[in-house]
Amino acid sequence: MTENEIGKIVVDCAVQLHTELGPGLLETVYEKTLAHDLKSRGMKANQQVSIPIRYRGITFDEGFRADIIVEDKVILELKSVESTSKAHKKQVLTYLKLLKGIKLEVTGRWEQFIIVLMRE
C-alpha cells in the first residue's frame, strides 16, 4: 500500500471520527479513537512511538514521540487547536527529516478540522 493510499484511508477515518465526536476534545481522545478506527480497517497503527535521533554521533533513544505511525509509512501528528501555527508546520518538517523513509505526514487540526498533507 502506498503512502497516498494510506493517507486517503486516514483522511476518511478522521472525517468520520470528527463528524461523530465533533471538536473540542483532547488530542489523546482523537488519537485513541483514530488509531482504533485504523486498526479496525486492518491497518497497523502504533501510538506514541518513541523516535530515536542521532546527534554528533550519539543516539538518543527518545528524540520525540510520534502520535501515530500507520503501516510504518505515514506519521500522524494530531493537534487539537483552533488553527495551526508556523511552529506546527516546522515540527512536521523536522519529524520528516528525522524519520527517513516516511514520506507523508498528516496534521489534523481538530477544532475546525482541516487536514494538511505535507511531503518532504
C-alpha positions in Angstrom: 0.0 0.0 0.0 1.4 3.4 -0.9 1.6 6.4 1.3 -1.1 8.2 -0.7 -3.5 5.2 -0.3 -2.8 5.1 3.4 -3.4 8.9 3.5 -6.8 8.5 1.9 -7.8 6.0 4.5 -6.5 8.2 7.3 -8.5 11.2 6.0 -11.6 9.1 5.6 -11.3 7.8 9.2 -10.6 11.3 10.5 -13.6 12.8 8.8 -15.9 10.1 10.1 -14.4 10.5 13.6 -14.8 14.3 13.6 -18.3 14.0 12.3 -19.3 11.7 15.1 -17.3 13.2 18.0 -17.1 16.9 17.0 -14.5 19.5 18.1 -13.1 20.4 21.4 -11.8 17.1 22.8 -8.2 16.4 24.0 -5.7 15.2 21.4 -5.4 11.9 23.3 -9.1 11.2 22.7 -8.7 11.8 18.9 -5.5 9.8 18.9 -7.0 6.7 20.6 -10.2 6.7 18.5 -8.4 7.3 15.2 -5.9 4.5 16.0 -8.8 2.3 16.8 -10.6 3.1 13.5 -7.4 2.5 11.5 -6.9 -0.9 13.2 -10.5 -1.8 12.6 -9.7 -1.4 8.9 -6.8 -3.9 9.2 -4.1 -1.3 9.3 -1.1 -1.2 11.6 -1.4 1.9 13.7 1.2 2.4 16.5 0.6 5.2 19.1 3.1 7.3 20.9 6.1 5.8 19.1 9.4 6.8 20.6 11.7 8.0 17.8 15.5 8.0 18.4 17.6 10.7 17.0 21.3 10.9 16.3 23.3 14.0 17.3 27.0 14.3 16.9 27.5 10.6 16.7 25.3 9.8 19.8 21.9 8.1 19.6 19.3 9.4 21.9 16.6 6.8 22.4 13.8 9.2 22.7 14.2 12.2 20.4 10.5 12.7 20.1 7.2 10.8 20.2 5.1 10.3 17.1 1.4 10.4 17.9 0.5 7.6 15.4 2.6 5.8 12.8 0.5 3.9 10.2 1.9 0.9 8.4 5.4 2.2 9.1 5.0 4.7 6.3 2.8 7.6 7.5 3.2 9.6 10.6 0.2 11.4 12.1 0.7 14.5 14.3 -2.6 15.4 15.9 -3.4 18.9 17.1 -6.5 20.0 19.0 -6.2 23.7 18.3 -8.2 26.4 16.6 -5.5 26.9 14.0 -2.2 25.5 13.1 0.9 27.8 13.5 4.1 28.1 11.7 5.7 26.2 14.6 3.4 23.2 14.0 4.4 23.1 10.3 8.1 23.3 11.3 7.6 20.5 13.8 6.2 18.3 11.0 9.1 19.1 8.6 11.6 18.3 11.4 9.9 15.0 12.0 10.1 14.1 8.3 13.8 14.9 8.3 14.4 12.7 11.3 12.2 9.8 10.0 14.0 8.8 6.9 11.7 6.5 4.9 8.4 8.1 6.0 7.3 10.4 3.2 3.8 11.6 4.1 2.7 13.3 7.3 -0.9 14.2 8.0 -1.5 17.0 10.5 -5.1 17.1 11.7 -6.5 20.3 13.2 -9.5 19.1 15.1 -11.3 22.4 16.1 -12.0 23.4 12.5 -11.0 20.0 11.1 -8.6 20.7 8.3 -6.2 18.1 7.1 -2.9 19.3 5.8 -0.8 16.9 3.7 2.9 17.7 3.7 5.6 15.9 1.7 9.4 16.0 2.0 
